[in-house]
Amino acid sequence: MDFGRLITAMVTPFNAQGEIHWEETARLIDYLIVDQKSDTLVVSGTTGESPTLTDTEKVQLFEFTVKHAAGRCKIIAGTGSNNTAHSIHMTQEAERVGVDGVLLVVPYYNKPSQEGMYRHFEKIAAATALPVMLYNVPGRTVANLSAETTLRLAQIPNIVATKECASMEQVTLIATSAPDHFRVYSGDDAAGLPAIAVGAHGIVSVASHVVGAEMKRMIEAFYGGDPLEATRIHQKLFPLFKGLFECPQPLPNPVAVKYALTLQGLNVGSVRLPLIPPTAEEQDYIKNLLQL
């Protein structure tokens, strides 16, 4: 399975009542594919506010996105949790409705050992024919999936990729030693080009909601033999990469990018509690970021 170089972790549009806004979800899918050049969309990941979506909403989103994308890009469903049995159930539901792969986050809160994490992912992968992308984000989960454990998991045929947010050292170690079928993606926009330079295949991005076409040019410039042009684009976009999360103080994802999308004319709505909308100061900051 080739998920491409630029993967967008898609927000979930909500209406004024806090329900999924299906018409706007369709517009967003079209916009991300056509205007922002996404090769793949991740549905119900962190950026999609997966902690506040019900299982029913998640499956509806998977099915709707698959049908509306209609083969124009790949669809990865966020089905991982800190409950192995529940992750298997959601993965099988995602497979039933026709997604192209699943994203499995490192189990959060219960802080499993490396062997526990290995068995968790091994068991889910054995329960599906779908390609699996691991998701290591220790800043959210506390537990870090080590490079060694990732490389063990990469020996499982349908575990095909990882979204790595731990460190550049870990990206390098995995990319250097992984089997040919296994690909590393940066999960940090600000580290995207540096990660590609040390062996990552691409980026799972938040900023690609608003600057995806430029990010695609950056990636293509690097692989096309023009690293100086790739560097120029990265440096230009770097304040936005950082600002969407710092805004001007740390702001939870996807608060900033949802507001940025509304400024672009996409009525994706606000966020669900416990997240809250940006303050007036934060809104002004986001508006300034988009002037890049």
N, C-alpha and C positions, 0 to 999 in steps of 0.2 A: 504494500500500500504506500503510495506516494502522497503525502499530505502537503507537499510543496514547501516553499521557503517562508511564506508569510501567512501566519495563522492568526485570526482575530478571535480573542475571547469575548464573545458578544454579550452586550448588556441585554437585560430583559425589559422591554418597554411595558410600562404600567399606565393605566388611565387614571382619571381623577379619583376613582374609588379604590385605587391600589390593586386592581385586577389586571391580568395580562391584557395588553392592548394588541389584539391580533392584527388589525389593519396596519398599525404602525410597525409591528414586527415584520410584516411582509415588506413594507417600504425600507426598513432597516436592512433586511437581507439583500434586497436589490442594490441598495446603496453601497453596502460593503463589498459585494461582488463586482459591480460595474464601476463605481466611482473610486473605491479604495483598493481594488485589485487583490482582495483576499483570496488565497488559494483554498483555505479551509476555515470553517467557523466552529468554534467551541461553544456549545449550548449548555447552559446551566453549570458554568464554572463559577469561580469566585466573583468574576466581573458580572456574571449573570445573576448574582445574589442567591446562589443555590441554598445557603442555609435557611432562607425564608420562603423557599418554594416548596409546595407540597409534592408528594410523589406523583399525584395525579397531574399537577401542573407541569412537572418535569416531563412526563411521558407525552403529554399533549404538545409541549414545546418541541420535543424530539421529532414527533411525527409531522408537525406543522412545518418545521424547518426543512426536513427532508423533502416533503412534497413541494414546498415553494421554491427551494433551491433547484430542484428538478435536474440534478446532475451538473449544474454549473460550477459547483465547488463541492468539496468533501465536507461531511458533517461529523464532528466528534461530540459525543454526549458525555457530560460530566456525571459519572455514576458512582464515584468513589465516596467512601465515608470511613468512619472509624469502627464500623460494624461489618465484618466480613460477610455474614449471611445477607445483610441488607444490600451490600454492594453487589453481591451476586444477583440478587433479585432485580435490582435496577439495571444492571448490565444486560440481563436476559430480556427485560422489557425493552431496552433500547435496541437490542438486536432484532427483536420481533418487529419493530416499526421501521427498520431499514437504515439505521445510521451506518456510517463507514468505519467508525472506531469509537473507543471509549477512553476517557481521561480518568485515571485513578489516583487520587491524592493520597499522600502518606497519611496513615491514621493519626488523627489529632487527639489531643487531650489525654488519651490513655497511655501515651508514651511507650509503645512497644519496643522490644529489643530488635536488633538487626535481624535475628533469626525469625522473630515474630512478624516483622515486616515482610521478609522474604516469603514466609508461608502464606501470609495474607494475600499478596499479589499472585503467588503461584496458584492458589486455590481459585481465585477469581478468573485468572487467565484460562485455567482448565475447564471452567464452566461456560466458556463462550468460544465461538469461532472468530470473533471480531479481533482486529488488531488493537493492541493496548498501548497507550501512552502513559507512562508513569508521571507523577507530578510531585516534585520535591520542593517544598517551600517552608523551610524550617522557621522562618520568621512568623508564620501563622500556625504551624503544627507543633512547634517546639522540637519534635523528633526530626533528626536528619537522616535521610536514606544515604548511607555512605557510598562512595564510588565503588568500593569492593562489592557491596550488596547489589548495587545497580548492575554491575557487570555480570554477577551471577544470574540475575533476572534476565539479562539480555540473551542468555543462552536458551531461554524458553522461546520457541518459534514465533508465537503470536504476540510477544512483548517486543514492540518494534521501535519504541522511542521513549525519551524522557523530556519533560519540561523541567529544566534545572534552574533553581533560584538560589542555590547555596553559595557558591563562590566560583570565581574564574578558575581557581586551582581544580575544583571538582569537575567543571566543564572539560578542562584540558585532560584530566586523567581518564574520564569516561570516553571522550572522543578519540583519544590515542589508542585505547585498548579494546573498544567495542567491536563486535563482529560486523561484517559488511552490511547486514540488513538493519542494523540498529542505528538510529539517528538521535542526535542531541539537539534540543531547541533551547534557546535562552528564554526564560520567563520574565526577564527584566529588560524593558525597552532601552534603558540607559546603557545596559551592558550588551546590547544586541550585536553591534558591529564588532566589539572586542571579542565576543564569544565566537562569532563566525570566523574571525581571524585565527583562533586557536582550535578550530575544528567543528564548531557547531554547524548544523545544517540550515538553521533558520531561526525565526523568532515567533513565539506565541505572545501576541502583543495586545495592549490596551490602547496605546496611542494610535494604532492603525485605524481606529474609528474615525479619526479626523485628519491624519497625515499618512494613511496607508499607501497612497500612490507614490508619495515621496520616499517612504521606507522601501517600497518595492524597487524604485530606481536605485536606492542606496545598495541594496542587496545585489541587484543585477550589475551595478558598476563594479562591485568587489569581485564577483565571479566572472565578469567580463574583462578583467585585467586592468581595471582603473581604480586601484585602491585610494588614490588621492581624491578622486571625485566622491567615492564612498565616504571618505573621511570628511570632506567638505559638507556633505548632506548630514552626516551624523552630528557634526559640530553645530550646524544650523538648527537641528531639531532637538539637540540635547536639553536646552532650557524647558522645552515642552515635556520631554520625557520625564524630567525631574519634577517639574512644576505640577503635573497632574496628580502627584502624590504628596507634594509638600505644601503648597497652596495657601498661604505662605508658611503655615505650620502643617504637620502631618495630617493628611485628610484620607479617610478610608476609601479604598476603591469599592464601588465605581462612582462615588459622589461627584467628583470633578468631571469625569468623562461624560456622564449623563447630562450634566449642565452644559458642557461644551457641545454636545450633540443638539441640544435645544437651540443653542445659538446658531447652529448650522441649518436650522429649520426642520429638524426631526423631533417630533413630539413624543419622545421616549418617556416623559414623565419623571417623577421623582423616585426616591429610594424607599424601601420598606424599613420600618423600625427593626432593630435598634440603630440603623443608620439614619442620619438626618440630612436635609438639604444644606447646601453651602450658605454661609452667612453673606450679607451684602459685601463685606470686605473680600471674602473668598470669591464671590461672583466677579468682582472687579478684577481680581488677580487672574482668573481664568480668561476673562475677556482680553486682557493684555497678552496672555500667553498665545492666544490665537492670532495675534498680529504678526507672528513670526513670518 
